[in-house]
């Protein structure tokens, strides 16, 4: 990582790129490569010692996360076990202890995450930007004012439907746990960050996938739309083991077809959706036009997130459950009426979670030394309507790995949901849907994957869907 950043920090190369950008009449593909190279080089035009300090801190924090296992009742537990307790246990005290175990890593890394924010800000200011948040957006084809306007629009579109849904959920949870709705706390929800809806507020698909071959279903999904993920699957690391990163990601090693996915599969709805999501990234990387220059065989994060989210939604699609997952017709009939409501709740919950993350991160870089322990819970209560634990004073925000190792990225997930909704509407219009439709696979490959980074993300979305990216298709799915 340091070697890559040192290469991007080469002042002579940066000068050559800057000069080349000023030439008139440059071939469009060359001009596009120069633009992307310029944006890639800008953040690293700082002293080598500063780059090294950032990399060292990031590596330290990531290593801590990878090796970390929370302690629950005297034993170490991994993320999957904590999630099983939060999804299944009716013991509120056990749930609380499991939730607290999931947050222990925050105290271990918080000081270093704050230091990372300070050092990143130092680098950004040396380049003429107010802070790292502003620098990251400016060098990733995103405008901060436009982003905040989009966040405001999403907040307005989701505020009332989320509040109504949350009130219904809390009434169910209060009855389950024998308390008043006002006595519900973060451990009463199924996810440590409440970034996914609890089973009580959605349909429980875990029994559907309890005996499923998640890997085989992922292959079948893509096969049936004419997209082959086997080249990536053969290089991937899919199952849990001690000491392995507990997260999930896709990585394109060389822009030549060496694409790999890391997961920690258990037979569950969560990992079914995650596999479809990560191989949505993978298929984009596999299908990008190889005739493009090397630097353009990639894509903007929000574009690839859009595809990943489009596929990650499929476990809640009745057509996919019946055709690809081969769910029994009678069982599917019982699930069908709940699927749309569950997908709607997932979109609502995730949108509100992104509002927390992006707003928090903006404030973290505005002032790394502020009282972020308090700020975090203020934002959680404001956007997610979750009460802070009584008397708790801990850096719970720092237990979210993205703040350290994927900074200023979360807005791409929200934009990705908007892209997914707009692509979904487009595929319904041009091919009748996504599942089992070869025409949809062809459409995605030709109109969305092959151009790679040869055009800006906003032009790509407009060309592929016929209109600029909008909150409207997303809001319509919440109806």
Number of C-alpha atoms within 10 A of each C-alpha: 10 14 9 9 18 18 14 19 21 15 16 9 15 20 12 12 17 15 11 15 17 10 9 8 7 13 8 11 16 15 18 19 20 20 16 18 17 20 17 16 20 18 21 23 20 19 12 14 9 16 20 16 16 18 17 15 19 18 15 13 21 18 12 15 21 15 13 21 20 20 16 17 11 7 8 12 17 19 16 14 12 22 19 14 20 24 18 12 14 13 12 17 12 16 24 18 16 25 25 19 21 25 20 19 22 19 15 17 22 20 14 17 22 21 17 25 26 21 20 23 23 17 23 23 16 15 16 9 16 15 24 25 24 20 23 21 16 14 17 14 14 16 14 15 9 10 15 15 12 17 22 13 16 21 17 11 19 19 16 11 15 23 15 10 16 20 13 14 19 21 15 15 20 16 11 13 15 11 12 12 17 11 14 20 15 19 22 27 25 25 19 22 20 19 19 21 23 23 16 16 21 19 19 17 17 16 11 19 19 13 11 17 15 23 16 10 17 23 19 18 23 23 16 16 18 17 20 17 22 13 15 21 19 11 13 16 15 17 12 17 9 10 11 15 18 20 13 17 16 19 17 19 11 10 19 13 16 15 25 23 21 22 21 18 20 19 17 20 20 17 20 25 20 24 27 27 26 25 27 25 26 27 23 28 28 27 21 24 22 16 10 16 15 13 18 22 25 22 24 17 17 23 29 29 27 27 29 27 26 23 26 23 19 21 22 23 14 21 19 18 20 15 13 20 21 13 17 12 11 9 11 17 13 10 17 17 12 15 20 19 18 19 21 21 22 20 24 28 22 19 26 24 21 20 24 21 22 23 16 21 23 16 16 24 22 18 16 19 13 13 11 21 16 16 15 23 22 18 18 22 14 14 21 26 15 22 16 17 14 8 6 11 10 15 22 22 22 25 21 17 20 14 22 24 17 10 17 21 19 21 21 21 21 26 23 22 25 26 29 26 25 26 24 22 19 21 21 12 11 13 15 14 17 26 22 19 15 17 17 22 20 15 16 21 20 15 15 24 26 22 22 27 24 24 18 16 22 17 15 23 20 14 14 19 21 12 13 14 20 16 19 14 19 21 18 11 14 18 9
